[in-house]
């Protein structure tokens, strides 16, 4: 992705998937104290549904090379 595009990550070192724990930890790093359950309530209040990302490309083969 090109830098500056809407889909470009601001920080490539961040987590590949945002979990409630990761969102809470990042808020804490920014000086905002918020619990995991409060993050969940905020997302639900805003009408956002939280689902775990699932990929059909995952393999249980230990020799499988990740892209």
C-alpha positions in Angstrom: 0.0 0.0 0.0 1.2 3.5 -0.7 1.8 5.7 2.3 -0.9 8.3 2.7 -3.7 6.0 1.3 -6.7 5.4 3.5 -5.7 1.7 3.8 -2.0 2.2 4.6 -1.0 1.3 8.2 0.2 4.3 10.1 2.6 2.0 12.0 3.7 -1.2 10.3 5.0 -2.5 13.7 1.6 -2.6 15.2 -0.4 -5.8 15.7 -1.7 -7.4 12.5 -5.1 -7.8 14.1 -6.5 -5.5 16.7 -7.9 -7.4 19.7 -9.8 -5.8 22.6 -6.6 -6.3 24.7 -4.4 -4.7 22.1 -6.8 -1.7 21.8 -6.8 -1.3 25.6 -3.0 -1.6 25.8 -2.6 1.0 23.0 -5.0 3.4 24.7 -2.9 2.9 27.9 0.3 3.7 26.0 -1.4 7.0 24.9 -2.3 7.8 28.5 -5.9 6.7 28.3 -6.9 4.3 31.0 -9.6 2.0 29.7 -10.4 -1.6 30.4 -10.9 -4.4 27.8 -14.6 -4.5 28.7 -15.0 -0.8 28.4 -13.4 -0.9 24.9 -16.0 -3.6 24.0 -18.9 -1.5 25.3 -17.7 1.6 23.3 -17.5 -0.5 20.1 -21.0 -1.9 20.7 -22.4 1.5 21.4 -20.9 2.8 18.2 -22.6 -0.1 16.3 -19.4 -2.0 15.6 -19.5 -5.8 15.7 -16.4 -7.5 16.9 -15.4 -10.7 15.1 -12.2 -12.6 14.9 -10.6 -12.6 11.5 -10.5 -16.0 9.9 -8.4 -16.9 7.0 -8.9 -19.8 4.6 -5.1 -19.9 3.8 -3.9 -21.2 7.1 -2.2 -24.5 7.1 -1.5 -27.0 9.9 1.5 -28.2 7.9 4.7 -27.1 9.8 6.5 -26.8 6.5 4.0 -24.4 5.1 5.6 -21.0 4.3 3.7 -17.9 5.4 3.4 -15.2 2.8 
